[in-house]
Amino acid sequence: MKQKLNIRAFSLASALIFGAIYIVCALLSWINPELLIKISNYLFHSIDLTQIMGAEITLSSTIIGFILTTILAYTIGGLFA
């Protein structure tokens, strides 16, 4: 018996998970940007992100980033399923 993923359910789950991760990351960058820079430097090994992480994050850029992240995750989830 071959099992198949429900494309809509998997896409929606992907979008919800990545949207939640995006919100946590945005809150972390608002509450403690120095910690976010340290975590990012650990994740990207030898790349020094302190040089490029100086821009101020606005509410509109956060909302646009959230929307784009969830759309991208939904699309990739659908392609995967």
C-alpha positions in Angstrom: 0.0 0.0 0.0 1.5 3.3 -1.1 1.0 6.2 1.3 0.8 9.8 -0.1 1.1 13.0 1.8 -1.8 15.4 1.7 -0.3 18.3 -0.3 -2.4 21.1 1.2 -2.0 19.8 4.8 1.8 19.4 4.4 2.1 22.9 2.8 0.1 24.5 5.5 2.1 22.8 8.2 5.3 23.9 6.6 4.1 27.5 6.4 2.9 27.5 10.0 6.2 26.0 11.3 8.4 28.4 9.4 6.1 31.3 10.3 6.4 30.5 14.0 10.2 30.2 13.6 10.3 33.6 11.9 8.2 35.2 14.7 10.6 33.8 17.3 13.6 35.0 15.4 12.0 38.5 15.0 11.2 38.7 18.7 14.7 37.6 19.6 16.2 40.2 17.3 14.0 42.9 19.0 14.6 41.7 22.6 18.3 40.8 22.4 20.0 41.6 19.1 23.5 40.7 20.4 22.4 37.2 21.3 20.9 36.8 17.8 24.2 37.9 16.2 26.1 35.3 18.4 23.7 32.5 17.4 23.9 33.5 13.8 27.7 33.5 13.9 27.6 30.0 15.3 25.3 28.8 12.6 27.3 30.3 9.7 30.7 29.2 11.1 33.4 31.5 9.9 31.3 34.3 8.5 31.4 37.5 10.6 27.8 38.7 10.5 28.4 41.7 12.8 29.4 43.7 9.7 26.1 43.3 8.0 23.6 43.1 10.9 23.4 46.7 11.8 20.3 47.7 9.9 17.3 48.6 12.1 14.3 46.3 11.7 11.0 48.0 11.1 7.5 46.6 11.7 6.7 46.7 7.9 9.9 44.8 7.0 9.0 42.2 9.7 5.5 41.8 8.3 6.8 41.5 4.7 9.5 39.1 5.7 6.9 37.0 7.6 4.6 36.9 4.5 7.4 36.0 2.2 8.7 33.3 4.5 5.3 31.6 4.9 4.6 31.8 1.1 8.0 30.3 0.3 7.5 27.5 3.0 4.0 26.8 1.7 5.3 26.5 -1.9 8.3 24.4 -1.0 6.1 22.2 1.2 3.8 21.6 -1.7 6.6 20.7 -4.1 8.0 18.3 -1.5 4.7 16.6 -0.9 
